[in-house]
Every structure is written in C-alpha cells, then in structure tokens.
C-alpha cells in the first residue's frame, strides 16, 4: 500500500525520483527502495515525505482514504 501511494503521489506532482530524494536529503537509490517496497523510511523521513507531498502519514500508510484538506495543511504548518 505505502509503495503504491508513494509512487502515485510523486508522479501526480510530476517529480522525478532523484529530485524527490534531493528534497528529502537522501540518495535516489534509497528512495527507489521505498517505491520498490524493499525498505521503509524511518519516522523522520516518512514525515518529510508526507510534508513534501502535502498528504498525511496516515494516508501514505493506508490508514485513511483522503488527502489532507488545504485548511488542514495550513493548520499543520502554523
């Protein structure tokens, strides 16, 4: 579930794996392993992924079905 949502959200934003990895301060190879389901990000990186994609960690992990609303994202950033 995580790897599918991760890839879908990244491609929806039209960001390459290497560009996305750079935003997370990790290597492209490390990021690719997340999308392949070979490894999982630690909690800190998982939180960064959710922030960059504008979704919740729960959404990425399959615990909810919808993205954060714009208002919810604004509240989190405040």
N, C-alpha and C positions, 0 to 999 in steps of 0.2 A: 504494500500500500504506500509506504513512505517513498520508495524509489520512483513509483509511477507519478505520484503527486509532485514530487520534487522536479522531475523532468518536465512534466506538463506545465507547471507554473513558470519554470525557467524559459521554456520555449515560447510560452504565451507572452513573456516580456521581451522576446527576441534577443536574448543574451547568450553568448557562446559559453561553453563550459569554462574556458580559460578566463574569460572576462568575469564570469561569476565567481570563480575561485579567487581571482585577484581581489574582489570586493570583500571576500571572507578572510583574506590573508593566509590562504592555503594553496598548495600546489594543484594544478589541473588534474594530476594523477590521483591525488587524494579525493578530490571532488568526484571524479569519474567513478571511483569505487562506491560512493554513496548512491549514485544513479544505477549502478550495476547490482546493488544490494550486497556487495562484498564486505563493507564495513558500515558502521553508523557513526554519525558525528557525536562528539561529546556535547553535553548540555549547553556549553557556551557557544559553540559553533552552530548548534541547532537553533538557538535563539537568534543569532545573527542571520541565519538563512531565512527564518520567518520574518525578521525585520526588513531585510532587503526585498523579499517577495511581497511584503505587505499582507501576509496571512498570519494566522495564529499557529503556534506549535501544535495545538490540538488538531487543527485542520490537517497539517502535514502528517501527523501520526494517525489520522483516520478517526479521531475522537469526536469530530463534528463535521457537518456536511457543507457548511458555507464559509466563505471568506469573511474576514472582519469587515465591518462596515467602515466607511470613511470616518464617521464620528468616533467609532471605537479606536481606530488607528490614531486619531488626533489625541484622544484621551491618554493613550499609552505613551505617546511622545511627550506629553506635558509633564 
